[in-house]
Amino acid sequence: MNKVDLLKALRNSSRGNFFATEIPKATKEDEKKIEELLAELASEGKIKLRECIQREYSVYLHGIIKYASE
């Protein structure tokens, strides 16, 4: 998974500006990669993460997608 795929998944799971999704993970490396990508998207100002819950086989994400006109 890369940053673009993650952002597409968040946009597909959004309702208005809010999103809630569960992303499956296979290993601890997947978990760390997802966290790094989320941090990048948050620092770029594309999302605001409200909740990130690590579950046994997935990562639950809840937050806001920021829309900006460029």
One Martini backbone bead per residue (centre of mass of N, CA, C, O) as a GRO file, in nm:
protein
   70
    1MET     BB    1   0.098   0.035   0.021
    2ASN     BB    2   0.021   0.366  -0.051
    3LYS     BB    3  -0.070   0.689  -0.029
    4VAL     BB    4  -0.278   0.689  -0.261
    5ASP     BB    5  -0.438   0.436  -0.176
    6LEU     BB    6  -0.519   0.540   0.101
    7LEU     BB    7  -0.673   0.794   0.007
    8LYS     BB    8  -0.880   0.639  -0.164
    9ALA     BB    9  -0.998   0.471   0.068
   10LEU     BB   10  -1.095   0.716   0.231
   11ARG     BB   11  -1.280   0.840   0.011
   12ASN     BB   12  -1.463   0.582  -0.024
   13SER     BB   13  -1.537   0.596   0.307
   14SER     BB   14  -1.689   0.855   0.281
   15ARG     BB   15  -1.897   1.113   0.451
   16GLY     BB   16  -1.815   1.361   0.318
   17ASN     BB   17  -1.555   1.442   0.541
   18PHE     BB   18  -1.599   1.169   0.666
   19PHE     BB   19  -1.422   0.883   0.804
   20ALA     BB   20  -1.453   0.510   0.799
   21THR     BB   21  -1.209   0.246   0.844
   22GLU     BB   22  -1.077  -0.081   0.748
   23ILE     BB   23  -0.743  -0.209   0.752
   24PRO     BB   24  -0.572  -0.461   0.653
   25LYS     BB   25  -0.335  -0.681   0.820
   26ALA     BB   26  -0.043  -0.900   0.846
   27THR     BB   27   0.176  -0.715   0.986
   28LYS     BB   28   0.375  -0.500   1.160
   29GLU     BB   29   0.474  -0.353   0.905
   30ASP     BB   30   0.196  -0.261   0.810
   31GLU     BB   31   0.134  -0.087   1.054
   32LYS     BB   32   0.373   0.110   1.021
   33LYS     BB   33   0.307   0.202   0.732
   34ILE     BB   34   0.032   0.324   0.793
   35GLU     BB   35   0.131   0.531   1.002
   36GLU     BB   36   0.322   0.683   0.809
   37LEU     BB   37   0.107   0.765   0.599
   38LEU     BB   38  -0.073   0.922   0.795
   39ALA     BB   39   0.140   1.130   0.877
   40GLU     BB   40   0.181   1.247   0.595
   41LEU     BB   41  -0.114   1.335   0.541
   42ALA     BB   42  -0.130   1.521   0.790
   43SER     BB   43   0.118   1.708   0.719
   44GLU     BB   44  -0.020   1.792   0.434
   45GLY     BB   45  -0.343   1.839   0.500
   46LYS     BB   46  -0.556   1.599   0.405
   47ILE     BB   47  -0.584   1.505   0.709
   48LYS     BB   48  -0.776   1.418   1.015
   49LEU     BB   49  -0.704   1.233   1.290
   50ARG     BB   50  -0.900   1.084   1.550
   51GLU     BB   51  -0.868   0.760   1.494
   52CYS     BB   52  -0.644   0.476   1.596
   53ILE     BB   53  -0.702   0.127   1.581
   54GLN     BB   54  -0.553  -0.160   1.696
   55ARG     BB   55  -0.593  -0.466   1.563
   56GLU     BB   56  -0.531  -0.784   1.495
   57TYR     BB   57  -0.617  -0.754   1.153
   58SER     BB   58  -0.645  -0.430   1.191
   59VAL     BB   59  -0.717  -0.082   1.101
   60TYR     BB   60  -0.882   0.179   1.257
   61LEU     BB   61  -1.037   0.465   1.096
   62HIS     BB   62  -1.087   0.816   1.201
   63GLY     BB   63  -1.204   1.118   1.022
   64ILE     BB   64  -1.081   1.392   0.812
   65ILE     BB   65  -1.127   1.536   0.503
   66LYS     BB   66  -0.941   1.770   0.329
   67TYR     BB   67  -1.051   2.038   0.136
   68ALA     BB   68  -0.867   2.193  -0.137
   69SER     BB   69  -0.797   2.466  -0.327
   70GLU     BB   70  -0.546   2.500  -0.611
   0.00000   0.00000   0.00000
